[in-house]
């Protein structure tokens, strides 16, 4: 059985869209970056820690069947600086001003943990933003959409109008690079512990 170690509704929707059967069990771990931690190291570490934490929880339960645990973590980076979820409206405005008129990277770390192994990989997508006016930023923040999103925007939401070009996986920017996930899970498709 596949377990998604995430509370993200976007990840649940994407995994279901791709045709996977799974249950959801969010991982409750600290998500702060370490001092001088590179963005790619940050997302892959968090993905692995989330998957391992949920795998340990499930494994400790009586008569728990063997599981395949999938976890992911996404961040936005600009000039190698991590732009996580905004703390408040002013932080969201700060991030959107930084992204305005520039190309940034969206990185997602993906981890798959099974009784036999742990695999970790990452996907990187370049996202170009148009130049935003202060009014556009203010109006967007007023919708509430940026508040729980890395980099303070949702490509699948209202911010789509400011993104003329991406280079890489669109689903990565939403929060789960489906082709990467499918290839990582492929080796488990004939296993008794996993049913796609």
Z-matrix of the N, CA and C atoms (Angstrom, degrees):
N
C 1 1.459
C 2 1.524 1 109.27
N 3 1.319 2 116.17 1 136.23
C 4 1.461 3 122.34 2 178.63
C 5 1.520 4 109.26 3 -89.54
N 6 1.338 5 115.91 4 133.26
C 7 1.463 6 122.21 5 177.21
C 8 1.519 7 108.10 6 -119.84
N 9 1.327 8 116.76 7 127.21
C 10 1.455 9 122.04 8 175.51
C 11 1.520 10 108.35 9 -92.81
N 12 1.321 11 116.02 10 116.85
C 13 1.469 12 121.27 11 -178.54
C 14 1.519 13 109.27 12 -91.08
N 15 1.337 14 115.82 13 69.06
C 16 1.463 15 120.78 14 -176.50
C 17 1.515 16 110.71 15 -157.48
N 18 1.325 17 115.28 16 142.85
C 19 1.461 18 120.61 17 174.71
C 20 1.528 19 111.33 18 -94.49
N 21 1.329 20 117.02 19 -0.77
C 22 1.467 21 121.62 20 -174.84
C 23 1.527 22 112.09 21 -71.76
N 24 1.332 23 117.34 22 120.56
C 25 1.468 24 118.60 23 176.18
C 26 1.524 25 111.97 24 -64.85
N 27 1.329 26 117.24 25 -29.76
C 28 1.463 27 120.18 26 179.45
C 29 1.525 28 110.73 27 -66.32
N 30 1.322 29 116.85 28 -41.72
C 31 1.465 30 119.01 29 178.72
C 32 1.536 31 111.00 30 -66.06
N 33 1.321 32 116.17 31 -39.96
C 34 1.472 33 119.18 32 177.71
C 35 1.530 34 110.26 33 -60.72
N 36 1.332 35 116.31 34 -45.23
C 37 1.466 36 120.27 35 -178.82
C 38 1.526 37 111.48 36 -63.22
N 39 1.326 38 117.12 37 -42.73
C 40 1.461 39 120.47 38 -178.55
C 41 1.526 40 111.29 39 -66.75
N 42 1.320 41 117.42 40 -42.93
C 43 1.465 42 120.23 41 -179.22
C 44 1.525 43 110.63 42 -65.11
N 45 1.332 44 116.67 43 -39.27
C 46 1.465 45 120.55 44 176.59
C 47 1.531 46 110.43 45 -67.07
N 48 1.329 47 116.77 46 -40.84
C 49 1.468 48 121.60 47 178.73
C 50 1.526 49 111.01 48 -58.29
N 51 1.336 50 116.05 49 -35.56
C 52 1.463 51 120.96 50 -179.20
C 53 1.530 52 112.55 51 -79.46
N 54 1.335 53 117.16 52 -2.13
C 55 1.460 54 120.70 53 173.67
C 56 1.512 55 115.81 54 91.42
N 57 1.331 56 118.13 55 14.81
C 58 1.458 57 120.41 56 179.33
C 59 1.527 58 110.76 57 -87.97
N 60 1.334 59 115.71 58 140.41
C 61 1.459 60 121.76 59 171.31
C 62 1.523 61 106.45 60 -93.85
N 63 1.320 62 117.60 61 132.39
C 64 1.461 63 120.37 62 -175.41
C 65 1.514 64 110.40 63 -161.03
N 66 1.330 65 114.80 64 162.53
C 67 1.457 66 120.88 65 169.57
C 68 1.523 67 107.17 66 -111.64
N 69 1.322 68 116.29 67 166.56
C 70 1.469 69 121.40 68 -176.24
C 71 1.517 70 109.31 69 -118.19
N 72 1.321 71 115.27 70 132.85
C 73 1.458 72 121.20 71 176.17
C 74 1.532 73 107.46 72 -146.76
N 75 1.322 74 117.69 73 95.06
C 76 1.466 75 120.02 74 -176.42
C 77 1.522 76 112.89 75 -61.10
N 78 1.308 77 114.67 76 145.80
C 79 1.464 78 121.81 77 176.23
C 80 1.517 79 108.53 78 -93.27
N 81 1.311 80 116.55 79 132.87
C 82 1.459 81 121.20 80 179.58
C 83 1.520 82 108.40 81 -110.17
N 84 1.326 83 115.54 82 89.54
C 85 1.463 84 121.09 83 179.76
C 86 1.526 85 108.89 84 -133.56
N 87 1.330 86 118.26 85 156.85
C 88 1.469 87 120.30 86 175.16
C 89 1.528 88 110.05 87 -64.31
N 90 1.327 89 116.66 88 141.74
C 91 1.463 90 120.19 89 -176.26
C 92 1.522 91 113.24 90 -117.86
N 93 1.318 92 117.53 91 20.49
C 94 1.460 93 120.27 92 -179.33
C 95 1.525 94 110.63 93 -77.60
N 96 1.343 95 116.71 94 139.08
C 97 1.463 96 118.54 95 175.01
C 98 1.525 97 110.62 96 -69.69
N 99 1.313 98 115.76 97 150.21
C 100 1.458 99 121.35 98 176.03
C 101 1.536 100 108.98 99 -80.77
N 102 1.315 101 116.45 100 161.37
C 103 1.462 102 120.95 101 179.15
C 104 1.527 103 110.10 102 -57.82
N 105 1.337 104 115.21 103 128.89
C 106 1.474 105 122.83 104 178.11
C 107 1.529 106 113.98 105 60.14
N 108 1.335 107 117.34 106 21.78
C 109 1.466 108 119.99 107 179.44
C 110 1.521 109 110.00 108 -77.36
N 111 1.317 110 117.04 109 127.15
C 112 1.464 111 121.53 110 178.29
C 113 1.525 112 109.59 111 -66.46
N 114 1.335 113 117.87 112 147.28
C 115 1.474 114 120.39 113 -177.81
C 116 1.530 115 113.88 114 -55.16
N 117 1.328 116 118.10 115 -41.79
C 118 1.466 117 119.70 116 -178.65
C 119 1.530 118 110.88 117 -67.82
N 120 1.326 119 116.35 118 -37.08
C 121 1.468 120 120.22 119 176.85
C 122 1.522 121 110.20 120 -66.99
N 123 1.321 122 116.25 121 -36.99
C 124 1.464 123 122.07 122 -179.81
C 125 1.532 124 111.30 123 -62.12
N 126 1.334 125 117.29 124 -51.25
C 127 1.475 126 119.10 125 -175.94
C 128 1.521 127 112.17 126 -70.62
N 129 1.323 128 117.71 127 -34.94
C 130 1.466 129 118.21 128 178.97
C 131 1.529 130 110.72 129 -72.54
N 132 1.327 131 117.14 130 -37.01
C 133 1.469 132 119.65 131 176.57
C 134 1.518 133 110.75 132 -62.47
N 135 1.343 134 116.69 133 -47.84
C 136 1.463 135 119.13 134 -178.69
C 137 1.522 136 112.05 135 -63.86
N 138 1.324 137 117.41 136 -40.86
C 139 1.466 138 119.76 137 178.66
C 140 1.526 139 110.03 138 -59.57
N 141 1.325 140 115.86 139 -45.26
C 142 1.469 141 119.40 140 -179.63
C 143 1.526 142 111.08 141 -65.21
N 144 1.341 143 117.40 142 -44.64
C 145 1.463 144 120.32 143 -179.82
C 146 1.521 145 111.88 144 -62.11
N 147 1.325 146 117.25 145 -39.39
C 148 1.466 147 120.90 146 177.94
C 149 1.530 148 110.67 147 -63.97
N 150 1.331 149 116.41 148 -48.30
C 151 1.469 150 120.26 149 -178.43
C 152 1.529 151 110.84 150 -63.53
N 153 1.316 152 116.98 151 -42.84
C 154 1.469 153 120.12 152 -179.11
C 155 1.526 154 111.75 153 -67.45
N 156 1.348 155 117.08 154 -38.07
C 157 1.466 156 120.25 155 179.56
C 158 1.527 157 110.84 156 -63.00
N 159 1.324 158 116.58 157 -45.22
C 160 1.473 159 119.85 158 -179.89
C 161 1.525 160 110.33 159 -69.45
N 162 1.323 161 117.69 160 -39.19
C 163 1.460 162 120.21 161 177.80
C 164 1.527 163 110.76 162 -60.13
N 165 1.338 164 117.23 163 -42.90
C 166 1.477 165 120.94 164 178.54
C 167 1.529 166 110.91 165 -63.03
N 168 1.340 167 116.87 166 -42.44
C 169 1.468 168 120.36 167 179.02
C 170 1.524 169 110.90 168 -59.63
N 171 1.323 170 116.10 169 -48.15
C 172 1.466 171 120.39 170 -177.78
C 173 1.525 172 110.50 171 -65.76
N 174 1.331 173 116.10 172 -42.45
C 175 1.475 174 120.56 173 -177.94
C 176 1.520 175 112.53 174 -64.16
N 177 1.332 176 117.23 175 -26.58
C 178 1.466 177 120.32 176 -178.20
C 179 1.524 178 112.78 177 -81.58
N 180 1.325 179 117.19 178 -10.88
C 181 1.462 180 120.61 179 -179.75
C 182 1.524 181 110.42 180 -78.37
N 183 1.306 182 115.98 181 143.64
C 184 1.464 183 120.64 182 179.11
C 185 1.519 184 110.60 183 -62.42
N 186 1.284 185 115.58 184 139.37
C 187 1.472 186 124.07 185 178.54
C 188 1.522 187 113.26 186 50.66
N 189 1.339 188 116.86 187 31.23
C 190 1.461 189 119.98 188 177.80
C 191 1.527 190 109.38 189 -73.03
N 192 1.337 191 117.62 190 129.15
C 193 1.466 192 119.07 191 176.74
C 194 1.531 193 109.78 192 -70.81
N 195 1.300 194 116.49 193 159.69
C 196 1.462 195 119.98 194 176.61
C 197 1.522 196 109.42 195 -63.63
N 198 1.317 197 115.64 196 139.95
C 199 1.453 198 120.78 197 -175.03
C 200 1.520 199 111.17 198 -127.13
N 201 1.319 200 114.74 199 157.48
C 202 1.460 201 123.18 200 167.74
C 203 1.522 202 105.35 201 -112.21
N 204 1.322 203 116.45 202 119.92
C 205 1.465 204 120.46 203 -176.90
C 206 1.527 205 109.44 204 -108.07
N 207 1.322 206 115.21 205 128.87
C 208 1.456 207 123.20 206 178.84
C 209 1.523 208 108.69 207 -112.96
N 210 1.326 209 116.48 208 131.42
C 211 1.464 210 120.74 209 176.08
C 212 1.518 211 108.91 210 -137.37
N 213 1.326 212 115.55 211 156.42
C 214 1.461 213 120.85 212 178.44
C 215 1.519 214 109.46 213 -147.49
N 216 1.313 215 114.70 214 155.79
C 217 1.462 216 120.62 215 173.64
C 218 1.515 217 107.63 216 -144.01
N 219 1.336 218 116.08 217 133.95
C 220 1.459 219 121.97 218 -176.25
C 221 1.518 220 110.12 219 -120.95
N 222 1.325 221 115.62 220 139.22
C 223 1.455 222 119.77 221 172.82
C 224 1.520 223 109.86 222 -140.20
N 225 1.314 224 114.81 223 160.07
C 226 1.461 225 122.90 224 174.78
C 227 1.517 226 106.78 225 -104.80
N 228 1.335 227 116.31 226 137.29
C 229 1.458 228 119.57 227 178.73
C 230 1.522 229 110.38 228 -129.49
N 231 1.307 230 114.67 229 142.60
C 232 1.463 231 121.75 230 176.18
C 233 1.518 232 106.44 231 -138.66
N 234 1.308 233 116.24 232 124.82
C 235 1.467 234 121.59 233 -177.19
C 236 1.528 235 110.72 234 54.20
N 237 1.331 236 115.81 235 38.34
C 238 1.467 237 123.85 236 178.38
C 239 1.537 238 113.37 237 66.20
N 240 1.321 239 117.54 238 17.61
C 241 1.467 240 121.89 239 174.78
C 242 1.526 241 108.62 240 -104.80
N 243 1.317 242 116.18 241 138.34
C 244 1.464 243 122.44 242 -179.09
C 245 1.524 244 110.04 243 -80.61
N 246 1.324 245 115.57 244 128.55
C 247 1.469 246 121.79 245 173.18
C 248 1.525 247 106.76 246 -113.90
N 249 1.305 248 116.40 247 96.07
C 250 1.462 249 121.23 248 -179.58
C 251 1.518 250 111.43 249 -81.67
N 252 1.320 251 115.82 250 -153.45
C 253 1.461 252 120.51 251 177.45
C 254 1.527 253 108.77 252 -74.21
N 255 1.329 254 117.81 253 139.03
C 256 1.470 255 119.60 254 -178.30
C 257 1.521 256 112.31 255 -67.55
N 258 1.324 257 115.50 256 143.70
C 259 1.464 258 121.32 257 179.06
C 260 1.520 259 111.38 258 -74.09
N 261 1.335 260 115.91 259 -32.36
C 262 1.463 261 121.32 260 -178.14
C 263 1.529 262 108.59 261 -162.98
N 264 1.328 263 116.83 262 -175.38
C 265 1.469 264 121.31 263 -176.00
C 266 1.526 265 111.89 264 -62.65
N 267 1.318 266 117.96 265 -39.08
C 268 1.466 267 119.36 266 -178.83
C 269 1.527 268 110.66 267 -68.94
N 270 1.329 269 116.99 268 -34.22
C 271 1.456 270 120.55 269 176.78
C 272 1.531 271 110.04 270 -68.22
N 273 1.329 272 116.99 271 -39.26
C 274 1.467 273 120.95 272 176.36
C 275 1.525 274 110.33 273 -61.53
N 276 1.325 275 117.39 274 -43.34
C 277 1.465 276 121.37 275 178.64
C 278 1.527 277 110.68 276 -62.42
N 279 1.321 278 116.53 277 -41.38
C 280 1.470 279 121.00 278 178.04
C 281 1.527 280 110.70 279 -59.21
N 282 1.330 281 116.67 280 -46.44
C 283 1.462 282 120.40 281 -179.53
C 284 1.517 283 111.90 282 -63.93
N 285 1.324 284 116.82 283 -44.85
C 286 1.462 285 120.23 284 -178.68
C 287 1.523 286 111.34 285 -65.09
N 288 1.327 287 117.86 286 -34.97
C 289 1.470 288 120.47 287 175.57
C 290 1.528 289 110.34 288 -65.72
N 291 1.335 290 116.92 289 -37.97
C 292 1.467 291 120.24 290 177.54
C 293 1.540 292 111.36 291 -64.19
N 294 1.331 293 116.63 292 -40.69
C 295 1.465 294 121.35 293 -177.41
C 296 1.524 295 112.91 294 -75.95
N 297 1.322 296 117.36 295 -24.84
C 298 1.461 297 123.51 296 -175.14
C 299 1.527 298 112.57 297 -54.08
N 300 1.334 299 115.72 298 124.36
C 301 1.460 300 121.73 299 175.83
C 302 1.518 301 114.86 300 72.72
N 303 1.329 302 117.53 301 13.32
C 304 1.458 303 120.81 302 -176.07
C 305 1.529 304 111.25 303 -129.75
N 306 1.316 305 115.20 304 168.65
C 307 1.460 306 121.72 305 173.97
C 308 1.525 307 108.18 306 -107.02
N 309 1.315 308 115.81 307 129.27
C 310 1.465 309 121.21 308 179.41
C 311 1.528 310 109.52 309 -122.81
N 312 1.320 311 116.23 310 174.54
C 313 1.458 312 121.83 311 179.21
C 314 1.517 313 110.18 312 -112.54
N 315 1.321 314 115.46 313 141.14
C 316 1.460 315 122.23 314 171.11
C 317 1.524 316 106.72 315 -112.53
N 318 1.327 317 115.98 316 125.27
C 319 1.456 318 121.60 317 -177.63
C 320 1.525 319 109.57 318 -119.68
N 321 1.323 320 115.76 319 133.31
C 322 1.458 321 121.02 320 174.19
C 323 1.519 322 109.06 321 -124.94
N 324 1.317 323 115.05 322 125.00
C 325 1.454 324 120.88 323 171.02
C 326 1.517 325 108.24 324 -90.87
N 327 1.324 326 116.75 325 138.85
C 328 1.468 327 122.55 326 -179.96
C 329 1.527 328 107.92 327 -127.34
N 330 1.322 329 115.87 328 134.04
C 331 1.466 330 120.48 329 177.83
C 332 1.517 331 109.83 330 -130.05
N 333 1.324 332 115.99 331 139.84
C 334 1.460 333 122.99 332 174.06
C 335 1.528 334 106.90 333 -124.87
N 336 1.329 335 116.08 334 120.90
C 337 1.458 336 121.90 335 -179.54
C 338 1.528 337 108.78 336 -118.09
N 339 1.322 338 115.42 337 130.76
C 340 1.464 339 122.68 338 178.63
C 341 1.524 340 108.08 339 -129.45
N 342 1.326 341 118.19 340 175.28
C 343 1.457 342 119.03 341 175.71
C 344 1.533 343 112.72 342 -61.50
N 345 1.332 344 117.32 343 -22.00
C 346 1.465 345 121.41 344 -175.58
C 347 1.522 346 114.45 345 -100.28
N 348 1.338 347 118.01 346 -24.54
C 349 1.465 348 118.21 347 -172.47
C 350 1.523 349 112.01 348 -161.93
N 351 1.320 350 113.53 349 170.66
C 352 1.466 351 121.61 350 172.33
C 353 1.523 352 107.32 351 -135.07
N 354 1.318 353 115.81 352 124.09
C 355 1.463 354 120.88 353 178.82
C 356 1.513 355 108.89 354 -117.12
N 357 1.334 356 115.70 355 139.91
C 358 1.458 357 121.39 356 178.94
C 359 1.522 358 108.64 357 -132.53
N 360 1.323 359 116.07 358 138.84
C 361 1.466 360 121.59 359 177.16
C 362 1.525 361 108.33 360 -148.48
N 363 1.323 362 116.03 361 173.68
C 364 1.469 363 119.82 362 -179.97
C 365 1.514 364 110.54 363 -143.79
N 366 1.305 365 114.72 364 153.40
C 367 1.463 366 123.16 365 176.33
C 368 1.527 367 107.63 366 -123.90
N 369 1.330 368 116.35 367 141.25
C 370 1.466 369 121.20 368 179.91
C 371 1.526 370 108.73 369 -129.20
N 372 1.322 371 116.54 370 130.90
C 373 1.463 372 122.92 371 178.78
C 374 1.521 373 109.17 372 -127.97
N 375 1.325 374 116.42 373 134.43
C 376 1.470 375 121.36 374 175.65
C 377 1.528 376 108.57 375 -91.27
N 378 1.327 377 116.27 376 132.89
C 379 1.475 378 121.91 377 -177.06
C 380 1.525 379 109.07 378 -125.84
N 381 1.328 380 115.44 379 124.87
C 382 1.467 381 120.82 380 179.01
C 383 1.520 382 109.79 381 -96.44
N 384 1.329 383 116.51 382 133.75
C 385 1.465 384 122.50 383 178.13
C 386 1.521 385 109.53 384 -110.48
N 387 1.316 386 117.02 385 141.64
C 388 1.460 387 121.07 386 167.98
C 389 1.530 388 108.96 387 -72.15
N 390 1.320 389 116.26 388 167.61
C 391 1.467 390 120.62 389 175.76
C 392 1.528 391 108.74 390 -75.39
N 393 1.326 392 116.83 391 128.49
C 394 1.456 393 122.40 392 -177.14
C 395 1.519 394 110.65 393 -103.61
N 396 1.316 395 116.01 394 140.92
C 397 1.460 396 120.26 395 174.40
C 398 1.529 397 109.18 396 -83.62
N 399 1.323 398 116.50 397 161.06
C 400 1.466 399 120.27 398 176.70
C 401 1.522 400 110.79 399 -58.50
N 402 1.327 401 116.34 400 -37.07
C 403 1.474 402 120.57 401 -179.95
C 404 1.526 403 111.38 402 -65.86
N 405 1.333 404 116.49 403 -41.74
C 406 1.468 405 119.91 404 178.12
C 407 1.529 406 110.45 405 -62.22
N 408 1.310 407 116.08 406 -43.19
C 409 1.467 408 120.41 407 178.92
C 410 1.524 409 110.22 408 -62.84
N 411 1.323 410 116.59 409 -46.52
C 412 1.467 411 121.50 410 -179.38
C 413 1.526 412 111.17 411 -61.29
N 414 1.325 413 116.82 412 -45.83
C 415 1.466 414 120.73 413 -179.68
C 416 1.528 415 111.73 414 -64.96
N 417 1.331 416 115.93 415 -38.10
C 418 1.464 417 119.78 416 179.91
C 419 1.526 418 110.93 417 -66.68
N 420 1.291 419 116.82 418 -43.99
C 421 1.469 420 120.31 419 178.71
C 422 1.524 421 110.65 420 -62.14
N 423 1.323 422 117.36 421 -35.72
C 424 1.465 423 121.98 422 179.80
C 425 1.533 424 112.25 423 -62.57
N 426 1.341 425 117.74 424 -21.78
C 427 1.468 426 120.32 425 178.45
C 428 1.539 427 111.14 426 -74.62
N 429 1.331 428 116.56 427 -19.46
C 430 1.464 429 120.58 428 -176.96
C 431 1.516 430 113.80 429 85.33
N 432 1.331 431 117.60 430 -11.10
C 433 1.464 432 120.82 431 -175.73
C 434 1.532 433 114.37 432 -59.49
N 435 1.338 434 119.49 433 -37.33
C 436 1.466 435 118.89 434 -175.74
C 437 1.527 436 115.18 435 -72.99
N 438 1.309 437 118.41 436 -13.83
C 439 1.461 438 120.56 437 -163.44
C 440 1.527 439 116.01 438 -69.79
N 441 1.320 440 119.45 439 -24.65
C 442 1.468 441 118.97 440 178.41
C 443 1.520 442 111.85 441 -118.55
N 444 1.336 443 115.53 442 27.60
C 445 1.462 444 120.69 443 -177.14
C 446 1.524 445 110.82 444 -118.61
N 447 1.316 446 116.46 445 136.99
C 448 1.461 447 120.32 446 173.39
C 449 1.529 448 108.88 447 -59.69
N 450 1.333 449 116.18 448 133.10
C 451 1.450 450 120.26 449 -178.70
C 452 1.513 451 114.27 450 76.85
N 453 1.320 452 117.15 451 1.02
C 454 1.472 453 123.68 452 175.92
C 455 1.525 454 114.01 453 66.81
N 456 1.351 455 117.54 454 32.09
C 457 1.468 456 118.58 455 173.98
C 458 1.524 457 110.16 456 -154.17
N 459 1.327 458 114.42 457 159.83
C 460 1.466 459 122.02 458 176.21
C 461 1.519 460 108.41 459 -122.81
N 462 1.325 461 116.82 460 115.06
C 463 1.469 462 120.33 461 -179.41
C 464 1.531 463 110.98 462 -63.40
N 465 1.342 464 116.81 463 -28.62
C 466 1.454 465 120.99 464 -179.24
C 467 1.533 466 111.86 465 -86.33
N 468 1.320 467 116.71 466 2.22
C 469 1.463 468 121.50 467 -179.74
C 470 1.520 469 112.04 468 -113.35
N 471 1.328 470 115.45 469 -145.49
C 472 1.465 471 120.84 470 -175.84
C 473 1.520 472 113.67 471 -65.36
N 474 1.324 473 116.99 472 -25.20
C 475 1.468 474 119.97 473 -179.35
C 476 1.526 475 112.31 474 -68.00
N 477 1.322 476 118.03 475 -13.10
C 478 1.467 477 121.11 476 -179.56
C 479 1.527 478 111.97 477 -54.40
N 480 1.325 479 117.29 478 -30.46
C 481 1.475 480 120.13 479 -177.54
C 482 1.522 481 113.63 480 -68.71
N 483 1.335 482 116.52 481 -14.09
C 484 1.468 483 120.81 482 -179.08
C 485 1.518 484 113.01 483 -103.11
N 486 1.320 485 117.34 484 6.63
C 487 1.465 486 120.91 485 -174.48
C 488 1.533 487 109.54 486 -117.61
N 489 1.339 488 116.96 487 92.56
C 490 1.459 489 119.50 488 -177.46
C 491 1.521 490 114.12 489 -77.02
N 492 1.358 491 116.71 490 -19.31
C 493 1.455 492 118.17 491 -173.85
C 494 1.526 493 110.62 492 -156.93
N 495 1.333 494 114.38 493 140.86
C 496 1.463 495 119.58 494 167.88
C 497 1.520 496 107.57 495 -129.63
N 498 1.315 497 115.68 496 156.83
C 499 1.454 498 120.66 497 175.46
C 500 1.517 499 106.69 498 -127.37
N 501 1.328 500 115.37 499 106.39
C 502 1.460 501 120.36 500 -176.95
C 503 1.513 502 111.19 501 127.14
N 504 1.312 503 116.00 502 -157.81
C 505 1.465 504 123.31 503 -173.42
C 506 1.528 505 111.88 504 -82.06
N 507 1.335 506 116.37 505 120.23
C 508 1.462 507 121.41 506 176.79
C 509 1.528 508 111.06 507 -61.61
N 510 1.332 509 116.94 508 -43.25
C 511 1.466 510 120.79 509 -176.38
C 512 1.524 511 111.61 510 -64.62
N 513 1.323 512 116.78 511 -26.56
C 514 1.461 513 120.98 512 174.16
C 515 1.526 514 110.36 513 -60.65
N 516 1.321 515 116.65 514 -40.73
C 517 1.467 516 120.80 515 -178.82
C 518 1.530 517 110.22 516 -68.88
N 519 1.316 518 116.92 517 -33.79
C 520 1.463 519 120.83 518 176.27
C 521 1.534 520 110.37 519 -69.07
N 522 1.344 521 117.10 520 -32.35
C 523 1.459 522 119.28 521 175.66
C 524 1.511 523 116.79 522 139.84
N 525 1.351 524 118.12 523 -5.30
C 526 1.459 525 119.22 524 179.20
C 527 1.532 526 109.43 525 -152.31
N 528 1.341 527 117.65 526 106.29
C 529 1.465 528 120.46 527 -179.80
C 530 1.527 529 110.60 528 -71.65
N 531 1.319 530 115.91 529 98.44
C 532 1.464 531 120.97 530 -169.13
C 533 1.518 532 114.12 531 -62.54
N 534 1.326 533 118.84 532 -40.47
C 535 1.464 534 120.22 533 -179.13
C 536 1.523 535 110.19 534 -64.53
N 537 1.325 536 117.26 535 -41.03
C 538 1.465 537 120.79 536 177.60
C 539 1.526 538 110.67 537 -64.24
N 540 1.328 539 116.63 538 -45.11
C 541 1.464 540 120.96 539 179.17
C 542 1.527 541 110.39 540 -60.37
N 543 1.319 542 116.74 541 -46.03
C 544 1.470 543 120.48 542 -178.62
C 545 1.521 544 110.93 543 -61.61
N 546 1.335 545 117.07 544 -41.05
C 547 1.468 546 118.77 545 -179.87
C 548 1.525 547 111.17 546 -68.35
N 549 1.331 548 117.25 547 -35.63
C 550 1.465 549 119.98 548 178.20
C 551 1.531 550 111.66 549 -68.08
N 552 1.334 551 116.59 550 -35.33
C 553 1.468 552 120.70 551 -179.17
C 554 1.528 553 113.14 552 -82.99
N 555 1.320 554 116.33 553 -14.43
C 556 1.466 555 121.53 554 -175.31
C 557 1.529 556 112.56 555 -54.31
N 558 1.321 557 116.66 556 -39.62
C 559 1.458 558 119.38 557 -176.54
C 560 1.526 559 112.89 558 -68.17
N 561 1.344 560 116.36 559 -12.84
C 562 1.455 561 119.64 560 -179.05
C 563 1.531 562 112.95 561 -101.83
N 564 1.315 563 118.01 562 1.64
C 565 1.472 564 119.34 563 -171.09
C 566 1.515 565 113.81 564 -64.15
N 567 1.325 566 118.29 565 -27.34
C 568 1.454 567 120.33 566 179.67
C 569 1.519 568 112.88 567 -99.27
N 570 1.340 569 115.19 568 7.75
C 571 1.467 570 119.60 569 -178.36
C 572 1.526 571 110.84 570 -82.69
N 573 1.323 572 115.87 571 150.81
C 574 1.466 573 120.19 572 176.18
C 575 1.524 574 111.96 573 -67.87
N 576 1.322 575 117.10 574 -16.34
C 577 1.465 576 119.54 575 -175.30
C 578 1.520 577 112.67 576 -92.17
N 579 1.343 578 117.66 577 -2.54
C 580 1.458 579 118.75 578 -173.11
C 581 1.515 580 110.39 579 -143.83
N 582 1.322 581 115.94 580 132.15
C 583 1.467 582 120.95 581 176.97
C 584 1.520 583 108.46 582 -129.36
N 585 1.332 584 119.29 583 113.52
C 586 1.460 585 120.96 584 179.19
C 587 1.512 586 111.45 585 -70.98
